[in-house]
Amino acid sequence: SFRGRNNTALQVDTTAPESTNRSLPSQPETIWRDFVSNKPGSKFTAEPGRYHLYGSYACPGTHRALIVRALKGLQTVISVTYLHPVWRLTNPHNPADKHRGWVFGDEEHGEPFTNTIGKGGPFPPAFDDNEPDPSNVKASSVREIYEYANDTSGKYTIPLLWDTKLKTIVNNESSDIAYMFNSCFNDFAENPDLDLYTEDDVQEKTKLYQVSEWLSPLMIHGVYRCGFAKTQWAYDRAINDLCAAFDRADDTLEQQRYLTGDTLTDVDIRLFVTLLRFDEVYTVYFKANARLVMLTPSLLNFCRDIFQMPGVAETCNMEQIKAHFFASHAEWNKYSVIPRGLGFMELLDMPHDRDYGFGGSSGDNGDEGIVMIPPPSQEDGTEFAQGFGPTDEDEIHDDLAH
């Protein structure tokens, strides 16, 4: 959460689309926070084939969970439905209901469509891997899944872990889901010894907390602070914080293979998910253009390293990432024109140096000529901090739906 000096919620200087009085990311706590467990009497026990993940290639939180699923070797244990990347009205028969959000693709019965104000596109009824709801609900949108489960929060977010046995939602917080994929299905995983949370090593776990804290301005919270800023002061402060975290990640990864040292952890997955979207989306859509990953050798090679791990490339779909961000919010991009981009994905198949050396050498960071704006005044004393625990990244993202 966002907290000020007096531990009160810090309201970001922005208003969510489709709303006149709401601020990001202030929102109700989700009620869907159950865990899969093998303890006796557990409601949700770990079983192959029992749980189903609803998500999108475009969603950063889903992507985090998908990568953990791939690295652990759980593809045959936990099934996935990939939602259509372009948001649509979820109750089109009620003109007064302006909620827009995740819908299912349907290549066979669907038709091409425009954005929510009737412009742009036309977008296909389904992109690659977008399929109808396979559950007994036969929903047309994720909202209908929530309503079937008697949701009371009104936050129709993804990723969403569904129990096909009890026909209900288990959890919709990306950090929880990624953790469960890491730790709760080891009896069925192809790579049970991989531990992205270093739970048996107190020292490594402490490093994980520390890195998560200083890296937070580069995560989706920090990117949104840039994109949603309504004053130059607010933007300058946000972009400075983002650049500082970006540069610290660069410096760190020049000296070691991963953010905490020689061990791949969850924080590396979170950084990868951000960096993959950075040059092609965040620099344009959220005004985070003071840095580029493709001009920062250590970060680019870090991305190559993660991308080339078994199963990870299959979780990366830039077409759907860009379709979502540039076509889902008509008030920001009226005609839903999708920029061509710099071809970042083509760089990821190239060899990296992470297994025998580290990133670019000092002074070769590709950012010559980029000057940071002097830091704004710190008189208000507020802080922007994110712990290692649940991040609500996806709920911040999906708050745009309202």
C-alpha positions as CSV (number, residue, x, y, z in Angstrom):
1,S,0.0,0.0,0.0
2,F,0.9,3.7,-0.2
3,R,1.7,5.1,3.2
4,G,2.7,8.5,4.4
5,R,4.6,9.5,7.5
6,N,1.5,9.1,9.7
7,N,0.8,5.7,8.2
8,T,-2.3,7.0,6.4
9,A,-3.0,5.9,2.9
10,L,-1.3,8.2,0.4
11,Q,-3.7,9.0,-2.5
12,V,-2.0,9.0,-5.9
13,D,-2.7,12.1,-7.9
14,T,-4.9,10.5,-10.4
15,T,-8.5,9.5,-11.1
16,A,-9.3,6.1,-12.6
17,P,-11.1,6.1,-15.9
18,E,-14.9,5.7,-15.9
19,S,-14.9,7.4,-12.5
20,T,-15.0,10.9,-11.2
21,N,-14.1,10.5,-7.6
22,R,-11.8,7.5,-7.1
23,S,-8.1,7.4,-6.7
24,L,-5.5,4.8,-7.3
25,P,-4.6,2.5,-5.7
26,S,-6.9,3.0,-2.7
27,Q,-9.5,0.2,-2.8
28,P,-11.2,-2.5,-0.7
29,E,-9.1,-5.4,0.4
30,T,-9.8,-8.5,-1.7
31,I,-11.8,-11.2,0.0
32,W,-10.3,-14.0,-2.1
33,R,-7.1,-14.9,-0.2
34,D,-7.4,-18.6,0.5
35,F,-4.3,-20.9,0.1
36,V,-3.7,-24.3,-1.2
37,S,-2.3,-26.4,1.6
38,N,-1.6,-30.1,2.4
39,K,-2.3,-29.7,6.0
40,P,-5.0,-32.1,7.4
41,G,-8.4,-30.7,7.0
42,S,-7.4,-28.1,4.5
43,K,-10.3,-26.9,2.3
44,F,-8.0,-26.5,-0.7
45,T,-5.6,-29.4,-0.9
46,A,-2.9,-29.7,-3.6
47,E,-4.0,-32.0,-6.3
48,P,-3.0,-32.2,-10.0
49,G,-5.7,-31.0,-12.4
50,R,-7.9,-29.5,-9.6
51,Y,-6.9,-25.8,-10.1
52,H,-7.3,-23.6,-13.1
53,L,-5.7,-20.2,-13.6
54,Y,-7.5,-17.4,-15.4
55,G,-5.1,-14.8,-16.7
56,S,-3.8,-12.8,-19.6
57,Y,-0.5,-12.6,-21.4
58,A,-0.8,-8.8,-21.0
59,C,-1.3,-8.7,-17.2
60,P,2.0,-8.3,-15.3
61,G,0.7,-10.3,-12.3
62,T,-0.5,-13.1,-14.4
63,H,2.8,-13.2,-16.2
64,R,4.6,-13.5,-12.9
65,A,2.5,-16.6,-12.0
66,L,2.9,-18.1,-15.5
67,I,6.7,-17.9,-15.2
68,V,6.7,-19.6,-11.8
69,R,4.4,-22.2,-13.2
70,A,6.8,-22.8,-16.1
71,L,10.0,-22.9,-14.1
72,K,8.5,-25.3,-11.6
73,G,7.2,-27.5,-14.3
74,L,3.5,-27.3,-13.4
75,Q,2.1,-27.0,-16.9
76,T,0.3,-30.4,-16.7
77,V,-0.7,-29.8,-13.0
78,I,-2.4,-26.4,-13.3
79,S,-4.4,-25.5,-16.4
80,V,-4.7,-22.0,-17.8
81,T,-7.2,-19.9,-19.8
82,Y,-5.8,-16.8,-21.5
83,L,-8.3,-14.0,-21.7
84,H,-8.7,-11.6,-24.6
85,P,-6.2,-8.7,-24.1
86,V,-8.6,-5.9,-25.1
87,W,-11.0,-4.9,-22.5
88,R,-14.7,-4.7,-23.3
89,L,-17.9,-3.7,-21.5
90,T,-18.8,-6.6,-19.3
91,N,-22.5,-5.8,-19.1
92,P,-23.2,-4.5,-22.6
93,H,-27.0,-4.9,-22.2
94,N,-27.1,-2.2,-19.5
95,P,-26.0,1.2,-20.9
96,A,-25.7,2.5,-17.3
97,D,-23.1,-0.1,-16.4
98,K,-19.7,1.3,-17.6
99,H,-17.5,-1.5,-16.2
100,R,-15.0,-2.7,-18.7
101,G,-12.7,-5.5,-18.2
102,W,-11.4,-9.0,-19.1
103,V,-13.5,-11.1,-21.5
104,F,-13.0,-14.5,-23.0
105,G,-12.0,-14.9,-26.6
106,D,-14.1,-17.0,-29.0
107,E,-12.7,-17.5,-32.4
108,E,-15.6,-19.7,-33.5
109,H,-18.6,-17.7,-32.4
110,G,-17.2,-14.2,-31.8
111,E,-17.0,-11.3,-34.2
112,P,-14.4,-8.5,-34.7
113,F,-15.1,-5.5,-32.5
114,T,-14.0,-1.9,-31.8
115,N,-13.0,-0.3,-28.5
116,T,-15.5,0.7,-25.9
117,I,-16.4,4.0,-27.6
118,G,-16.9,2.4,-31.0
119,K,-13.5,3.3,-32.6
120,G,-10.3,1.6,-33.3
121,G,-9.6,-1.9,-34.4
122,P,-11.3,-3.9,-35.5
123,F,-9.9,-6.4,-33.0
124,P,-10.2,-10.1,-33.7
125,P,-12.6,-12.1,-31.5
126,A,-9.6,-14.1,-30.3
127,F,-5.8,-13.7,-30.4
128,D,-3.6,-16.8,-30.1
129,D,-4.6,-19.0,-27.1
130,N,-7.7,-16.9,-26.3
131,E,-10.4,-19.4,-25.7
132,P,-14.0,-19.6,-24.2
133,D,-14.5,-20.3,-20.5
134,P,-13.9,-24.0,-19.9
135,S,-15.6,-24.1,-16.5
136,N,-19.2,-25.0,-15.7
137,V,-19.9,-21.2,-15.5
138,K,-19.5,-20.7,-19.3
139,A,-18.9,-17.1,-18.6
140,S,-18.3,-14.4,-21.2
141,S,-16.2,-12.3,-18.8
142,V,-14.2,-12.7,-15.7
143,R,-16.8,-10.6,-14.0
144,E,-19.3,-13.4,-14.4
145,I,-16.9,-15.8,-12.7
146,Y,-16.8,-13.5,-9.7
147,E,-20.5,-13.1,-9.7
148,Y,-21.0,-16.9,-9.9
149,A,-18.8,-17.2,-6.8
150,N,-20.9,-14.6,-5.0
151,D,-18.2,-12.0,-4.9
152,T,-18.9,-8.9,-2.8
153,S,-15.8,-6.8,-3.5
154,G,-16.7,-5.8,-7.1
155,K,-13.1,-6.0,-8.1
156,Y,-13.0,-8.4,-11.1
157,T,-9.2,-8.8,-11.2
158,I,-6.8,-11.4,-12.6
159,P,-4.9,-13.6,-12.1
160,L,-7.6,-15.7,-10.6
161,L,-7.1,-19.2,-9.3
162,W,-10.2,-21.3,-9.6
163,D,-11.0,-24.6,-7.9
164,T,-12.7,-26.9,-10.4
165,K,-13.7,-29.3,-7.6
166,L,-15.5,-26.8,-5.3
167,K,-16.4,-24.5,-8.2
168,T,-15.2,-21.4,-6.4
169,I,-12.4,-18.8,-6.4
170,V,-9.4,-19.7,-4.3
171,N,-7.3,-16.5,-4.6
172,N,-6.9,-13.5,-6.9
173,E,-3.6,-11.9,-5.6
174,S,-0.7,-12.4,-7.9
175,S,1.9,-12.7,-5.0
176,D,-0.1,-15.4,-3.3
177,I,-0.6,-17.4,-6.5
178,A,3.0,-17.2,-7.5
179,Y,4.0,-18.3,-4.0
180,M,1.6,-21.2,-4.1
181,F,2.9,-22.3,-7.5
182,N,6.4,-22.2,-6.0
183,S,5.7,-24.0,-2.7
184,C,2.5,-25.9,-2.6
185,F,2.6,-28.3,-5.6
186,N,6.1,-29.7,-5.2
187,D,4.8,-33.3,-5.0
188,F,3.7,-32.9,-8.6
189,A,6.2,-30.4,-10.0
190,E,8.9,-31.4,-12.5
191,N,11.3,-29.1,-10.7
192,P,10.4,-29.4,-7.0
193,D,13.8,-28.3,-5.7
194,L,13.6,-24.9,-7.3
195,D,12.7,-22.4,-4.5
196,L,12.2,-18.8,-5.7
197,Y,11.5,-17.6,-2.2
198,T,14.6,-19.2,-0.5
199,E,12.4,-20.2,2.4
200,D,15.1,-22.3,4.0
201,D,17.8,-19.6,4.0
202,V,17.1,-16.7,6.4
203,Q,20.0,-14.6,5.0
204,E,18.8,-15.0,1.4
205,K,15.2,-14.3,2.4
206,T,16.4,-11.1,4.1
207,K,18.1,-10.0,0.8
208,L,14.8,-10.7,-1.0
209,Y,13.0,-8.3,1.3
210,Q,15.6,-5.6,1.0
211,V,15.7,-5.8,-2.8
212,S,12.0,-5.7,-3.0
213,E,11.9,-2.5,-1.1
214,W,14.4,-0.5,-3.2
215,L,13.1,-1.9,-6.4
216,S,9.5,-0.9,-5.8
217,P,9.6,2.4,-7.7
218,L,10.4,0.5,-10.8
219,M,7.5,-1.9,-10.4
220,I,4.0,-1.2,-11.7
221,H,3.3,1.2,-8.8
222,G,6.1,3.4,-9.8
223,V,5.3,3.3,-13.5
224,Y,1.7,4.3,-12.8
225,R,2.9,7.2,-10.6
226,C,4.6,8.6,-13.8
227,G,1.7,7.9,-16.1
228,F,-1.0,9.2,-13.7
229,A,0.8,12.4,-12.5
230,K,-1.3,15.5,-12.9
231,T,1.4,18.0,-12.0
232,Q,4.9,18.4,-13.3
233,W,6.2,18.2,-9.7
234,A,4.4,14.9,-9.2
235,Y,5.8,13.5,-12.5
236,D,9.3,14.7,-11.8
237,R,9.3,13.1,-8.5
238,A,7.9,9.8,-9.8
239,I,10.3,9.6,-12.8
240,N,13.3,10.4,-10.5
241,D,12.3,7.5,-8.2
242,L,11.9,5.2,-11.1
243,C,15.2,6.1,-12.6
244,A,17.0,5.7,-9.3
245,A,15.6,2.1,-9.0
246,F,16.3,1.4,-12.7
247,D,19.9,2.6,-12.2
248,R,20.4,0.6,-9.0
249,A,19.1,-2.5,-10.7
250,D,21.6,-1.8,-13.5
251,D,24.5,-1.4,-11.1
252,T,23.5,-4.5,-9.2
253,L,23.3,-6.7,-12.2
254,E,26.6,-5.5,-13.5
255,Q,28.2,-7.2,-10.5
256,Q,26.1,-10.3,-10.1
257,R,23.8,-12.6,-12.1
258,Y,20.6,-12.0,-10.1
259,L,19.3,-9.2,-7.9
260,T,20.1,-11.0,-4.6
261,G,23.3,-12.7,-5.9
262,D,23.8,-16.1,-7.6
263,T,20.3,-17.4,-6.8
264,L,17.2,-16.8,-9.0
265,T,14.4,-15.5,-6.9
266,D,10.9,-14.2,-7.2
267,V,12.2,-10.6,-7.3
268,D,14.0,-11.4,-10.5
269,I,10.8,-12.7,-12.1
270,R,9.1,-9.5,-11.1
271,L,11.8,-7.3,-12.5
272,F,11.8,-9.3,-15.8
273,V,8.0,-8.9,-16.1
274,T,8.5,-5.1,-15.8
275,L,11.5,-4.8,-18.1
276,L,9.8,-6.8,-20.8
277,R,7.0,-4.2,-21.0
278,F,9.2,-1.2,-20.3
279,D,10.5,-0.1,-23.7
280,E,7.5,-1.1,-25.8
281,V,4.7,0.1,-23.5
282,Y,5.8,1.9,-20.3
283,T,8.1,4.5,-22.0
284,V,5.2,5.5,-24.3
285,Y,2.0,5.0,-22.4
286,F,3.2,6.0,-18.9
287,K,5.8,8.6,-19.9
288,A,8.6,6.5,-18.4
289,N,11.0,7.4,-21.3
290,A,14.0,8.6,-19.3
291,R,15.5,5.1,-19.6
292,L,15.5,2.2,-22.1
293,V,16.3,-1.4,-21.3
294,M,17.6,-2.0,-24.8
295,L,20.3,0.7,-24.2
296,T,21.3,-0.8,-20.8
297,P,23.5,-3.9,-21.4
298,S,23.2,-5.4,-18.0
299,L,19.4,-5.3,-17.9
300,L,19.0,-6.4,-21.5
301,N,21.3,-9.4,-20.9
302,F,19.4,-10.1,-17.7
303,C,16.2,-10.2,-19.7
304,R,17.8,-12.5,-22.2
305,D,18.9,-14.8,-19.4
306,I,15.4,-15.2,-18.0
307,F,13.7,-15.3,-21.4
308,Q,15.8,-18.2,-22.5
309,M,15.1,-20.4,-19.4
310,P,12.9,-23.4,-20.3
311,G,9.3,-22.5,-20.7
312,V,9.6,-18.7,-20.2
313,A,9.5,-17.6,-23.8
314,E,6.1,-19.2,-24.2
315,T,4.7,-16.9,-21.5
316,C,5.8,-13.7,-23.4
317,N,3.4,-12.4,-26.0
318,M,4.2,-8.8,-26.9
319,E,1.3,-8.6,-29.4
320,Q,-1.2,-9.1,-26.7
321,I,0.6,-6.9,-24.2
322,K,0.5,-4.0,-26.5
323,A,-3.0,-4.7,-27.7
324,H,-4.2,-4.5,-24.1
325,F,-2.5,-1.3,-23.0
326,F,-3.0,0.7,-26.2
327,A,-6.5,-0.5,-27.0
328,S,-8.3,-0.9,-23.6
329,H,-8.5,2.7,-22.5
330,A,-10.2,4.8,-25.1
331,E,-10.0,8.0,-23.1
332,W,-6.2,7.8,-23.4
333,N,-5.9,6.5,-27.0
334,K,-9.2,7.3,-28.7
335,Y,-8.6,5.3,-31.9
336,S,-6.6,2.5,-30.2
337,V,-3.7,2.9,-32.5
338,I,-0.9,0.5,-31.4
339,P,2.7,1.8,-31.9
340,R,5.0,-0.3,-33.8
341,G,7.8,-0.2,-31.2
342,L,11.5,-0.9,-31.2
343,G,11.5,-4.6,-31.8
344,F,12.5,-5.5,-28.2
345,M,11.4,-9.1,-28.5
346,E,13.8,-9.7,-31.4
347,L,16.7,-8.9,-29.0
348,L,15.8,-11.6,-26.5
349,D,16.9,-14.6,-28.5
350,M,20.4,-13.3,-28.8
351,P,23.2,-14.8,-26.7
352,H,23.7,-13.3,-23.2
353,D,26.7,-13.1,-21.0
354,R,25.1,-13.9,-17.6
355,D,26.5,-17.4,-17.2
356,Y,30.1,-16.4,-17.5
357,G,30.2,-12.7,-16.8
358,F,28.0,-9.8,-15.8
359,G,26.1,-7.2,-17.9
360,G,27.8,-4.2,-19.5
361,S,31.0,-2.8,-18.1
362,S,30.9,0.3,-15.9
363,G,30.4,3.4,-18.0
364,D,28.8,1.5,-20.9
365,N,25.2,1.7,-19.7
366,G,23.8,3.3,-22.9
367,D,22.4,6.3,-21.0
368,E,24.9,8.9,-21.9
369,G,23.3,12.3,-22.4
370,I,20.3,11.3,-20.2
371,V,20.2,13.8,-17.4
372,M,18.0,13.3,-14.3
373,I,15.9,16.3,-13.3
374,P,17.0,17.7,-9.9
375,P,15.0,15.9,-7.2
376,P,11.8,17.8,-6.1
377,S,11.4,19.0,-2.6
378,Q,10.9,16.4,0.1
379,E,9.1,18.7,2.4
380,D,6.0,16.7,2.6
381,G,7.9,13.7,4.0
382,T,5.7,11.1,2.4
383,E,7.2,7.8,1.4
384,F,6.4,5.3,-1.3
385,A,7.2,1.8,-0.1
386,Q,6.3,-1.7,-1.0
387,G,7.0,-4.7,1.2
388,F,7.8,-8.1,-0.1
389,G,4.4,-9.5,0.6
390,P,1.2,-9.1,-1.4
391,T,1.6,-6.3,-3.8
392,D,-1.9,-5.7,-5.2
393,E,-0.2,-4.9,-8.6
394,D,-3.0,-6.5,-10.5
395,E,-5.8,-4.7,-8.5
396,I,-4.1,-1.4,-9.2
397,H,-4.0,-2.3,-12.9
398,D,-7.6,-3.5,-13.0
399,D,-8.9,-0.5,-11.0
400,L,-8.8,1.2,-14.4
401,A,-11.8,-0.8,-15.4
402,H,-14.1,1.2,-13.2
